Amino acid sequence: MGLTELTTHPERIPFLLLVLMIAFAFHEFAHAFTADRFGDPTPRSMGRVTLNPRVHLDFFGTLLIFLVGFGWAKPVLVNPNHFRKPRLMNLIVSVAGPLANLVLVALGVLILYALQAAGAFTSMSHGVLVAVSLFFMLHIGLNLILFLFNLLPLPPLDGYRILESLLPEGLRIRLAGVSQWLGLIFLLFVFVPTLSNATLGRLFSLQTPILEAIDHGMSLLFGFSFDWSQLSFPS
Protein backbone atom coordinates (compact mmCIF):
# COMPACT_ATOMS: atom_id res chain seq x y z
CA MET A 1 0.00 0.00 0.00
CA GLY A 2 1.77 3.10 -1.21
CA LEU A 3 1.21 6.85 -0.97
CA THR A 4 -1.15 6.98 -3.95
CA GLU A 5 -3.55 4.41 -2.50
CA LEU A 6 -3.49 6.04 0.93
CA THR A 7 -4.22 9.42 -0.68
CA THR A 8 -7.20 7.85 -2.47
CA HIS A 9 -8.35 6.08 0.68
CA PRO A 10 -7.20 8.25 3.63
CA GLU A 11 -9.63 6.43 5.92
CA ARG A 12 -7.26 3.45 5.80
CA ILE A 13 -4.36 5.32 7.43
CA PRO A 14 -5.40 4.84 11.11
CA PHE A 15 -6.19 1.17 10.45
CA LEU A 16 -2.82 0.62 8.80
CA LEU A 17 -1.03 2.39 11.66
CA LEU A 18 -2.84 0.24 14.23
CA VAL A 19 -2.03 -2.95 12.33
CA LEU A 20 1.62 -1.90 12.00
CA MET A 21 1.90 -1.24 15.73
CA ILE A 22 0.50 -4.67 16.54
CA ALA A 23 2.56 -6.53 13.91
CA PHE A 24 5.89 -4.85 14.68
CA ALA A 25 5.39 -4.98 18.45
CA PHE A 26 4.61 -8.71 18.49
CA HIS A 27 7.45 -9.49 16.07
CA GLU A 28 10.12 -7.69 18.09
CA PHE A 29 8.67 -8.78 21.43
CA ALA A 30 8.91 -12.41 20.29
CA HIS A 31 12.63 -11.96 19.59
CA ALA A 32 13.21 -10.16 22.89
CA PHE A 33 11.12 -12.51 25.04
CA THR A 34 12.72 -15.65 23.59
CA ALA A 35 16.26 -14.31 24.01
CA ASP A 36 15.42 -13.22 27.57
CA ARG A 37 14.09 -16.68 28.42
CA PHE A 38 17.26 -18.23 27.03
CA GLY A 39 19.42 -16.17 29.40
CA ASP A 40 20.47 -13.12 27.36
CA PRO A 41 19.96 -9.97 29.49
CA THR A 42 20.51 -7.61 26.54
CA PRO A 43 16.87 -7.20 25.38
CA ARG A 44 15.57 -6.66 28.92
CA SER A 45 18.32 -4.14 29.73
CA MET A 46 17.20 -2.15 26.68
CA GLY A 47 13.53 -2.32 27.65
CA ARG A 48 12.53 -4.51 24.70
CA VAL A 49 10.73 -7.30 26.58
CA THR A 50 7.40 -5.52 26.22
CA LEU A 51 4.44 -5.31 23.88
CA ASN A 52 4.46 -1.51 24.04
CA PRO A 53 4.61 -0.44 20.35
CA ARG A 54 6.39 2.82 21.19
CA VAL A 55 9.47 0.86 22.26
CA HIS A 56 9.66 -1.12 19.01
CA LEU A 57 8.58 1.32 16.28
CA ASP A 58 11.19 3.14 14.24
CA PHE A 59 9.84 6.49 13.06
CA PHE A 60 11.60 6.53 9.68
CA GLY A 61 10.95 2.82 9.07
CA THR A 62 7.26 3.28 9.83
CA LEU A 63 7.02 6.40 7.65
CA LEU A 64 8.45 4.51 4.66
CA ILE A 65 5.66 1.92 4.96
CA PHE A 66 3.19 4.68 4.13
CA LEU A 67 5.35 6.19 1.39
CA VAL A 68 6.78 3.22 -0.50
CA GLY A 69 5.20 0.16 1.11
CA PHE A 70 8.45 -0.97 2.75
CA GLY A 71 9.77 -0.26 6.24
CA TRP A 72 11.08 -1.72 9.46
CA ALA A 73 10.92 -1.68 13.26
CA LYS A 74 13.83 -1.22 15.68
CA PRO A 75 15.81 -4.49 15.67
CA VAL A 76 16.24 -6.30 18.97
CA LEU A 77 19.91 -6.65 19.90
CA VAL A 78 20.81 -10.18 21.00
CA ASN A 79 24.10 -11.59 22.30
CA PRO A 80 24.16 -15.36 21.60
CA ASN A 81 27.22 -15.74 23.86
CA HIS A 82 24.80 -15.70 26.80
CA PHE A 83 22.93 -18.74 25.47
CA ARG A 84 23.65 -22.20 26.82
CA LYS A 85 23.47 -23.56 23.27
CA PRO A 86 24.28 -20.49 21.15
CA ARG A 87 23.56 -21.82 17.66
CA LEU A 88 20.33 -23.65 18.50
CA MET A 89 18.96 -20.90 20.73
CA ASN A 90 19.93 -18.15 18.31
CA LEU A 91 18.07 -20.08 15.59
CA ILE A 92 14.95 -20.23 17.77
CA VAL A 93 15.21 -16.51 18.63
CA SER A 94 15.49 -15.67 14.92
CA VAL A 95 12.49 -17.82 14.00
CA ALA A 96 10.38 -16.38 16.83
CA GLY A 97 9.78 -13.04 15.09
CA PRO A 98 8.34 -14.30 11.80
CA LEU A 99 6.47 -17.03 13.66
CA ALA A 100 4.80 -14.36 15.82
CA ASN A 101 3.44 -12.73 12.65
CA LEU A 102 2.09 -16.07 11.43
CA VAL A 103 0.40 -16.58 14.81
CA LEU A 104 -1.22 -13.14 14.45
CA VAL A 105 -2.58 -14.20 11.05
CA ALA A 106 -4.10 -17.33 12.58
CA LEU A 107 -5.51 -15.30 15.48
CA GLY A 108 -7.11 -12.84 13.04
CA VAL A 109 -8.79 -15.66 11.10
CA LEU A 110 -9.87 -17.26 14.39
CA ILE A 111 -11.59 -14.04 15.49
CA LEU A 112 -13.40 -13.74 12.14
CA TYR A 113 -14.68 -17.29 12.51
CA ALA A 114 -15.78 -16.57 16.09
CA LEU A 115 -17.65 -13.45 14.94
CA GLN A 116 -19.45 -15.42 12.25
CA ALA A 117 -20.29 -18.21 14.71
CA ALA A 118 -21.81 -15.61 17.04
CA GLY A 119 -23.83 -14.07 14.18
CA ALA A 120 -22.10 -10.73 14.72
CA PHE A 121 -21.81 -9.79 11.06
CA THR A 122 -25.58 -9.77 10.52
CA SER A 123 -26.11 -7.30 13.36
CA MET A 124 -23.31 -4.87 12.44
CA SER A 125 -24.11 -1.51 10.88
CA HIS A 126 -22.52 -0.89 7.49
CA GLY A 127 -19.92 1.45 8.99
CA VAL A 128 -18.88 -1.04 11.66
CA LEU A 129 -18.75 -3.85 9.09
CA VAL A 130 -16.46 -1.78 6.85
CA ALA A 131 -14.18 -0.94 9.79
CA VAL A 132 -13.97 -4.57 10.97
CA SER A 133 -13.38 -5.81 7.43
CA LEU A 134 -10.66 -3.26 6.72
CA PHE A 135 -8.85 -3.90 9.98
CA PHE A 136 -8.78 -7.69 9.70
CA MET A 137 -7.81 -7.80 6.02
CA LEU A 138 -4.96 -5.35 6.63
CA HIS A 139 -4.01 -7.33 9.74
CA ILE A 140 -3.97 -10.65 7.90
CA GLY A 141 -2.28 -9.30 4.75
CA LEU A 142 0.47 -7.33 6.47
CA ASN A 143 1.36 -10.10 8.90
CA LEU A 144 1.53 -12.63 6.07
CA ILE A 145 3.89 -10.31 4.21
CA LEU A 146 6.06 -9.81 7.30
CA PHE A 147 6.19 -13.56 7.89
CA LEU A 148 7.34 -14.32 4.34
CA PHE A 149 9.56 -11.27 3.87
CA ASN A 150 11.54 -11.85 7.05
CA LEU A 151 12.38 -15.41 6.00
CA LEU A 152 14.47 -14.16 3.06
CA PRO A 153 18.08 -15.26 3.73
CA LEU A 154 19.46 -11.74 3.23
CA PRO A 155 20.78 -9.28 5.81
CA PRO A 156 19.35 -7.64 7.85
CA LEU A 157 16.35 -10.01 7.80
CA ASP A 158 15.68 -12.87 10.19
CA GLY A 159 16.16 -15.39 7.40
CA TYR A 160 19.83 -14.42 7.23
CA ARG A 161 20.26 -15.10 10.97
CA ILE A 162 18.45 -18.41 10.54
CA LEU A 163 20.81 -19.35 7.72
CA GLU A 164 23.82 -18.35 9.84
CA SER A 165 22.66 -20.62 12.65
CA LEU A 166 22.17 -23.59 10.31
CA LEU A 167 25.46 -23.40 8.41
CA PRO A 168 28.68 -25.07 9.63
CA GLU A 169 31.42 -22.79 10.95
CA GLY A 170 33.42 -22.63 7.70
CA LEU A 171 30.46 -21.63 5.58
CA ARG A 172 29.32 -19.10 8.17
CA ILE A 173 32.69 -17.36 7.94
CA ARG A 174 32.43 -17.26 4.15
CA LEU A 175 28.88 -15.96 4.39
CA ALA A 176 29.98 -13.16 6.71
CA GLY A 177 32.60 -12.18 4.14
CA VAL A 178 29.99 -11.52 1.47
CA SER A 179 27.26 -10.17 3.75
CA GLN A 180 27.71 -6.62 2.44
CA TRP A 181 27.00 -7.84 -1.08
CA LEU A 182 23.97 -9.77 0.14
CA GLY A 183 22.76 -6.54 1.73
CA LEU A 184 23.07 -4.83 -1.65
CA ILE A 185 21.07 -7.64 -3.27
CA PHE A 186 18.41 -7.09 -0.61
CA LEU A 187 18.15 -3.40 -1.54
CA LEU A 188 17.92 -4.26 -5.24
CA PHE A 189 15.14 -6.76 -4.56
CA VAL A 190 13.18 -4.10 -2.69
CA PHE A 191 13.70 -1.00 -4.83
CA VAL A 192 14.18 -2.29 -8.42
CA PRO A 193 10.67 -3.10 -9.74
CA THR A 194 11.77 -5.75 -12.23
CA LEU A 195 13.77 -7.67 -9.62
CA SER A 196 11.11 -7.08 -6.98
CA ASN A 197 8.38 -8.56 -9.17
CA ALA A 198 10.52 -11.58 -10.06
CA THR A 199 11.53 -12.33 -6.45
CA LEU A 200 9.31 -10.71 -3.84
CA GLY A 201 6.30 -11.00 -6.11
CA ARG A 202 6.70 -14.76 -6.30
CA LEU A 203 7.44 -14.99 -2.58
CA PHE A 204 4.35 -13.00 -1.65
CA SER A 205 2.21 -15.20 -3.93
CA LEU A 206 2.57 -17.78 -1.13
CA GLN A 207 0.16 -15.67 0.94
CA THR A 208 -2.81 -17.33 -0.74
CA PRO A 209 -1.93 -21.00 -0.03
CA ILE A 210 -0.87 -20.14 3.54
CA LEU A 211 -4.14 -18.31 4.22
CA GLU A 212 -6.09 -21.14 2.59
CA ALA A 213 -4.35 -23.66 4.87
CA ILE A 214 -5.17 -21.61 7.98
CA ASP A 215 -8.74 -21.10 6.77
CA HIS A 216 -9.12 -24.84 6.21
CA GLY A 217 -7.83 -25.58 9.71
CA MET A 218 -10.31 -23.11 11.22
CA SER A 219 -13.17 -24.60 9.20
CA LEU A 220 -12.36 -28.01 10.69
CA LEU A 221 -12.25 -26.49 14.17
CA PHE A 222 -15.55 -24.61 13.87
CA GLY A 223 -17.40 -27.05 11.62
CA PHE A 224 -18.19 -24.50 8.90
CA SER A 225 -16.35 -22.42 6.30
CA PHE A 226 -16.01 -18.69 6.77
CA ASP A 227 -17.97 -16.61 4.26
CA TRP A 228 -15.34 -14.11 3.14
CA SER A 229 -17.87 -12.42 0.84
CA GLN A 230 -19.68 -10.96 3.84
CA LEU A 231 -16.78 -8.58 4.49
CA SER A 232 -17.26 -5.07 3.09
CA PHE A 233 -14.71 -2.43 2.08
CA PRO A 234 -14.81 1.28 1.21
CA SER A 235 -15.03 1.86 -2.56
C-alpha positions as CSV (number, residue, x, y, z in Angstrom):
1,M,0.0,0.0,0.0
2,G,1.8,3.1,-1.2
3,L,1.2,6.8,-1.0
4,T,-1.2,7.0,-4.0
5,E,-3.5,4.4,-2.5
6,L,-3.5,6.0,0.9
7,T,-4.2,9.4,-0.7
8,T,-7.2,7.8,-2.5
9,H,-8.3,6.1,0.7
10,P,-7.2,8.3,3.6
11,E,-9.6,6.4,5.9
12,R,-7.3,3.5,5.8
13,I,-4.4,5.3,7.4
14,P,-5.4,4.8,11.1
15,F,-6.2,1.2,10.5
16,L,-2.8,0.6,8.8
17,L,-1.0,2.4,11.7
18,L,-2.8,0.2,14.2
19,V,-2.0,-2.9,12.3
20,L,1.6,-1.9,12.0
21,M,1.9,-1.2,15.7
22,I,0.5,-4.7,16.5
23,A,2.6,-6.5,13.9
24,F,5.9,-4.8,14.7
25,A,5.4,-5.0,18.5
26,F,4.6,-8.7,18.5
27,H,7.4,-9.5,16.1
28,E,10.1,-7.7,18.1
29,F,8.7,-8.8,21.4
30,A,8.9,-12.4,20.3
31,H,12.6,-12.0,19.6
32,A,13.2,-10.2,22.9
33,F,11.1,-12.5,25.0
34,T,12.7,-15.6,23.6
35,A,16.3,-14.3,24.0
36,D,15.4,-13.2,27.6
37,R,14.1,-16.7,28.4
38,F,17.3,-18.2,27.0
39,G,19.4,-16.2,29.4
40,D,20.5,-13.1,27.4
41,P,20.0,-10.0,29.5
42,T,20.5,-7.6,26.5
43,P,16.9,-7.2,25.4
44,R,15.6,-6.7,28.9
45,S,18.3,-4.1,29.7
46,M,17.2,-2.2,26.7
47,G,13.5,-2.3,27.7
48,R,12.5,-4.5,24.7
49,V,10.7,-7.3,26.6
50,T,7.4,-5.5,26.2
51,L,4.4,-5.3,23.9
52,N,4.5,-1.5,24.0
53,P,4.6,-0.4,20.3
54,R,6.4,2.8,21.2
55,V,9.5,0.9,22.3
56,H,9.7,-1.1,19.0
57,L,8.6,1.3,16.3
58,D,11.2,3.1,14.2
59,F,9.8,6.5,13.1
60,F,11.6,6.5,9.7
61,G,11.0,2.8,9.1
62,T,7.3,3.3,9.8
63,L,7.0,6.4,7.6
64,L,8.4,4.5,4.7
65,I,5.7,1.9,5.0
66,F,3.2,4.7,4.1
67,L,5.4,6.2,1.4
68,V,6.8,3.2,-0.5
69,G,5.2,0.2,1.1
70,F,8.5,-1.0,2.7
71,G,9.8,-0.3,6.2
72,W,11.1,-1.7,9.5
73,A,10.9,-1.7,13.3
74,K,13.8,-1.2,15.7
75,P,15.8,-4.5,15.7
76,V,16.2,-6.3,19.0
77,L,19.9,-6.6,19.9
78,V,20.8,-10.2,21.0
79,N,24.1,-11.6,22.3
80,P,24.2,-15.4,21.6
81,N,27.2,-15.7,23.9
82,H,24.8,-15.7,26.8
83,F,22.9,-18.7,25.5
84,R,23.7,-22.2,26.8
85,K,23.5,-23.6,23.3
86,P,24.3,-20.5,21.1
87,R,23.6,-21.8,17.7
88,L,20.3,-23.6,18.5
89,M,19.0,-20.9,20.7
90,N,19.9,-18.2,18.3
91,L,18.1,-20.1,15.6
92,I,15.0,-20.2,17.8
93,V,15.2,-16.5,18.6
94,S,15.5,-15.7,14.9
95,V,12.5,-17.8,14.0
96,A,10.4,-16.4,16.8
97,G,9.8,-13.0,15.1
98,P,8.3,-14.3,11.8
99,L,6.5,-17.0,13.7
100,A,4.8,-14.4,15.8
101,N,3.4,-12.7,12.6
102,L,2.1,-16.1,11.4
103,V,0.4,-16.6,14.8
104,L,-1.2,-13.1,14.4
105,V,-2.6,-14.2,11.1
106,A,-4.1,-17.3,12.6
107,L,-5.5,-15.3,15.5
108,G,-7.1,-12.8,13.0
109,V,-8.8,-15.7,11.1
110,L,-9.9,-17.3,14.4
111,I,-11.6,-14.0,15.5
112,L,-13.4,-13.7,12.1
113,Y,-14.7,-17.3,12.5
114,A,-15.8,-16.6,16.1
115,L,-17.6,-13.5,14.9
116,Q,-19.5,-15.4,12.2
117,A,-20.3,-18.2,14.7
118,A,-21.8,-15.6,17.0
119,G,-23.8,-14.1,14.2
120,A,-22.1,-10.7,14.7
121,F,-21.8,-9.8,11.1
122,T,-25.6,-9.8,10.5
123,S,-26.1,-7.3,13.4
124,M,-23.3,-4.9,12.4
125,S,-24.1,-1.5,10.9
126,H,-22.5,-0.9,7.5
127,G,-19.9,1.5,9.0
128,V,-18.9,-1.0,11.7
129,L,-18.7,-3.8,9.1
130,V,-16.5,-1.8,6.9
131,A,-14.2,-0.9,9.8
132,V,-14.0,-4.6,11.0
133,S,-13.4,-5.8,7.4
134,L,-10.7,-3.3,6.7
135,F,-8.8,-3.9,10.0
136,F,-8.8,-7.7,9.7
137,M,-7.8,-7.8,6.0
138,L,-5.0,-5.3,6.6
139,H,-4.0,-7.3,9.7
140,I,-4.0,-10.7,7.9
141,G,-2.3,-9.3,4.8
142,L,0.5,-7.3,6.5
143,N,1.4,-10.1,8.9
144,L,1.5,-12.6,6.1
145,I,3.9,-10.3,4.2
146,L,6.1,-9.8,7.3
147,F,6.2,-13.6,7.9
148,L,7.3,-14.3,4.3
149,F,9.6,-11.3,3.9
150,N,11.5,-11.8,7.0
151,L,12.4,-15.4,6.0
152,L,14.5,-14.2,3.1
153,P,18.1,-15.3,3.7
154,L,19.5,-11.7,3.2
155,P,20.8,-9.3,5.8
156,P,19.3,-7.6,7.8
157,L,16.3,-10.0,7.8
158,D,15.7,-12.9,10.2
159,G,16.2,-15.4,7.4
160,Y,19.8,-14.4,7.2
161,R,20.3,-15.1,11.0
162,I,18.4,-18.4,10.5
163,L,20.8,-19.3,7.7
164,E,23.8,-18.3,9.8
165,S,22.7,-20.6,12.7
166,L,22.2,-23.6,10.3
167,L,25.5,-23.4,8.4
168,P,28.7,-25.1,9.6
169,E,31.4,-22.8,10.9
170,G,33.4,-22.6,7.7
171,L,30.5,-21.6,5.6
172,R,29.3,-19.1,8.2
173,I,32.7,-17.4,7.9
174,R,32.4,-17.3,4.2
175,L,28.9,-16.0,4.4
176,A,30.0,-13.2,6.7
177,G,32.6,-12.2,4.1
178,V,30.0,-11.5,1.5
179,S,27.3,-10.2,3.8
180,Q,27.7,-6.6,2.4
181,W,27.0,-7.8,-1.1
182,L,24.0,-9.8,0.1
183,G,22.8,-6.5,1.7
184,L,23.1,-4.8,-1.6
185,I,21.1,-7.6,-3.3
186,F,18.4,-7.1,-0.6
187,L,18.1,-3.4,-1.5
188,L,17.9,-4.3,-5.2
189,F,15.1,-6.8,-4.6
190,V,13.2,-4.1,-2.7
191,F,13.7,-1.0,-4.8
192,V,14.2,-2.3,-8.4
193,P,10.7,-3.1,-9.7
194,T,11.8,-5.8,-12.2
195,L,13.8,-7.7,-9.6
196,S,11.1,-7.1,-7.0
197,N,8.4,-8.6,-9.2
198,A,10.5,-11.6,-10.1
199,T,11.5,-12.3,-6.5
200,L,9.3,-10.7,-3.8
201,G,6.3,-11.0,-6.1
202,R,6.7,-14.8,-6.3
203,L,7.4,-15.0,-2.6
204,F,4.3,-13.0,-1.7
205,S,2.2,-15.2,-3.9
206,L,2.6,-17.8,-1.1
207,Q,0.2,-15.7,0.9
208,T,-2.8,-17.3,-0.7
209,P,-1.9,-21.0,0.0
210,I,-0.9,-20.1,3.5
211,L,-4.1,-18.3,4.2
212,E,-6.1,-21.1,2.6
213,A,-4.4,-23.7,4.9
214,I,-5.2,-21.6,8.0
215,D,-8.7,-21.1,6.8
216,H,-9.1,-24.8,6.2
217,G,-7.8,-25.6,9.7
218,M,-10.3,-23.1,11.2
219,S,-13.2,-24.6,9.2
220,L,-12.4,-28.0,10.7
221,L,-12.2,-26.5,14.2
222,F,-15.6,-24.6,13.9
223,G,-17.4,-27.1,11.6
224,F,-18.2,-24.5,8.9
225,S,-16.4,-22.4,6.3
226,F,-16.0,-18.7,6.8
227,D,-18.0,-16.6,4.3
228,W,-15.3,-14.1,3.1
229,S,-17.9,-12.4,0.8
230,Q,-19.7,-11.0,3.8
231,L,-16.8,-8.6,4.5
232,S,-17.3,-5.1,3.1
233,F,-14.7,-2.4,2.1
234,P,-14.8,1.3,1.2
235,S,-15.0,1.9,-2.6
